[in-house]
Amino acid sequence: MDHNSIKSYYGSPAFSQVWQNIDYLNEKQLKLLTAKFRNSFEKAPNPRVARIRGRYFLIFLFLRYTGARISEVTGIDDQADVDYRTGDVTMAVLKRHHPHKKKMRKMVPVPLQAVKKLARYLAQYPEMKGKAFSVDRSNFFGIFKKLTLECGLPKTLAHPHVLRHTRAMELVRAGVPLTIVQQILGHANLNTTAVYLQFSGQEAKAILKDRGLI
């Protein structure tokens, strides 16, 4: 997709209609929700509850840093798919519109701090090795909604998919090339990734101008 195509799509009615339906967390909201998940785990009343809440915290972190879909994160094998030295995570690309397509794999780098938290959790609960991320999605949805609302955030943000949009916005605002954002998110079409350009306002415009894209 060349810069003329991006410019054309960026200003199209179809583009505007799509981006208006996307919700994401701002920096303050993201910090608030992260602290809520962390405290829920660290202040658990007993080891059994901590083991359960620890998994939810890890899933939250990996959703937050990979920008992946919930099905992709819950499919991570903590023994085979995580490089604890480099912080690289390999996961399947699962598209709800093409569930029967041959599964593709993608590698997404995450901060080492997130991987270290996973390693510490598994050291504390070795019986969870190989299944740290294997939780029922509906249970996680419920926990995510509960903690989001307890933070006083809008109901429109009380869904795990908001972390995917949030990570995408973070990457675009940081000046990460759109093709790399596309690769991380697992989008087949660059037009799908381009919707996030609209949200970054003057920051994204400055980046695009600097790179000769607008």
N, C-alpha and C positions, 0 to 999 in steps of 0.2 A: 504494500500500500504506500504510494508516494505522497509527498506533502500536499499536492493539489487534491488528492483524493481525501486526505484527512481534513483539509480545509472545507471541502464540499460537504462531507458528512457532518462535520462539526457544526455547521450552520443550518442543517436541514431540519424540517419539521419533525421527521421521524426521530431524529437524535434528541430533540428537545422533549418529545413525549416520553422517551425511554428514561432519560436522566431524572425527570421530575418524580419518578416512582421509586427511586433508589434512596434508601436511608443509610446513614453511617454515623459512627461515633466521632465526636470531636475529641481533641486531645484531653480535655478535662474529664469528659465522660468516660473515655477509655481508661484513664488512670483510676477513676473512681470504681469502675466495674472490676478492673484487675485486682485492686485492693480488696474488694468484696469477696472475690473468689479465693484469694490467698488467705484472708482472715478466716473464711469459712473452713478451710483446711487446717491451718495452723492452730486455730482455737477450738478444734473439735473436742467434745467432752471425753472421748475415750479412743483407744487405738483402732477399734473396729470402725467407728464412724470416720476417723481420720483416714483410714485406708480407702473408704468409699469416696470421701470428699476429695482426697488427693487425686484420684483418677479424673474427677470432674475438673479440677484445677489444671491438670496436665492437658486435658482435651481443650480447655479454654485457651491455654497458652499456645498450643500448636495450631489451633484455628486462627488465633490472633496473628501469629508470625508466618504461617504458610499461606494464608488467604485461601485455604482449601475448603472444599465442601465438607459438611459434617460426615458424609459417608466415606469420604477419602481418609479423613483423620481417624475415624473409628476402625478403619481397615489397616492401620499401621501395625506392623509387627515390631515391637520394641527390641526384639533380639536380632531381626534380620534386616530391617529397613532403616535403622538409625545408625549413622556413623558418629560414635561418641567422641571421636578425635577431631573431626572437621565440622560437625554440626549439620551435615547433609542428611536430608530425610527423603527417602524414595517412597512414592505412593502411587496407587492406581489413579488414573484419571477417569472418574465416573460421571457420565453426563446423563441427566435424567431423561433427556429427549431421545437418547440413543442407548437405552439400557442393554440392548443385545449386541451392540457392537463389540468387536474384540477390544479387550481392555488395553489401554496404553499405560505406560509408566512415566512419571516425571520426577525429577530430582529438585528439591527445594531447599536452599540453605536457610537455617534458622539460627538465631543467636545462641552461642554456646551456653549462655546462662539458662536457657530453656532446656537444653539437653542435659545440663548438670542437674537441674531440678528433677528430671526424669531419672537420672542415674541415682540420685540420693533417695528418691522414692522407692526404687527397686532394691536398693541396698537395705532400706528399712523394712520393706515388705517383699522379700525374695520369692514368696509364693505367687506374686503377681507377674513374674517374668513371663513374657510372651503374651500377656493379656491385659496390659496396663490400659490400652485404648479400647478394648473390646467391651463397650458398654451399650446398653439399649438406648437408641437415639431418642426415643420418646421420653425416657427418664431425664436425659440431658436437656432436652427442650424444656421440660418442666422446671428443672433447677435453674436454667438460664433465665427463664421468664421470671421466676420468683426473685432471684438476686437482682435482676435488672430493675424490677419494680421497687424492690426494697431500697435501691439507690435513688429512687425518685425520678428515674428516667422515663420517657414516654413509652407507651405500649408499642408504638411503631418500631421501637428499637429492641423489643424483648424477644428476639429470635436470633439464633446462632449465625444465620447467614449475614447478619449485619457486620460480623467480624471480617467476612470476605470483602465486603465493600469498603470497610474501614482500612484494611491492609492495602487494597488497590489504591485508595486515595493517598495513603501514606507514601507509597512508592512513586506515584505520579508527582506528588508535591516535592519529593526529594530529587526529582529530575531523572529518575530511572527511565531509560528508553522504553517506549511503548511496546516494542517487540519482546523485551525481557519481561515486562509486566504480563504480557500475553502468555509467555512461556510459563511463568510462575503460576498464573491462575488456571492454565490449561484450556484457554480459549482456542477454538479452532479458527475463528475469524477475528482479524484485528479490529474490525468494526465494533465487535462486542466490547473489546477492551477500551476502545476510544470513547465510550460513554463517560468514562471517569475524567476525561479532560475538562468537561463542562464544570465539574464541581470545584476545581482548583483555582478558579477565578484569575486574579492578577498574577498569582504565583505561577500557575501553569502557562499563562500567556507569556510571561517573561522567559520561562524555560524554552517554550516552543520558538519564540523569536530568536533567542540565543542560538538555537540549533537550526534556524532557517526553515522552520516548519510552518510559520505563519507570517 
